[in-house]
Amino acid sequence: MAHPAHALIGDLAALPDTALKTTALFLTAPLLLRFTQRRTLAEFVPFDWLAAVAAGSIVRRAATASDTSWLAATTALVCLLITHAVLTRLRFAPRLRRVIDPPTTVLIRDGVVHHHNLRRSGLTHADLQAVLRQHGLERPEGVHLAILEAKGAISVLRTHQPRTPSSTT
């Protein structure tokens, strides 16, 4: 068994390498991510979320692992981001979009709550009520459509929503 001080402090000789790799990865990852599409966490579909978690994991592991170089971690990040970009482009093909993106789900139609869809989406009535309140509604009766979007947000269209004039070109 290793000496307790070594377990707490580690290999002091490896600290400069760890500091260098951590700094290099901290500068490299945002630079690489700068070239990807801008999407907020609330707009992540599952493969976006997975890419974000994987990128963080690569940076974390490589920063402290003595057996992983900056170049290996950067290669992994580049491959991850290229794969993510390809998946993003494949979403434009309707057949592949159904595999990559979760489907939209109707939660309320013409004031009627679709309890099965609500349950299947993992949402409670309290969750739905909170969304309705955020849209200035007290009850589902004032809702024409409430849809759980592929990105996880819930869109609410009121029953008597004023129409905006469409522009013609």
Secondary structure, 3 states (H helix, E strand, C coil): CCCHHHHHHCCHHHHHHHHHHHHHHHHHHHHHHCCCCCCCHHHCCHHHHHHHHHHHHHHHHHHHCCCCCHHHHHHHHHHHHHHHHHHHHHCCCHHHHHHHCCCCEEEEECCEECHHHHHHCCCCHHHHHHHHHHCCCCCHHHEEEEEECCCCCEEEEECCCCCCCCCCC
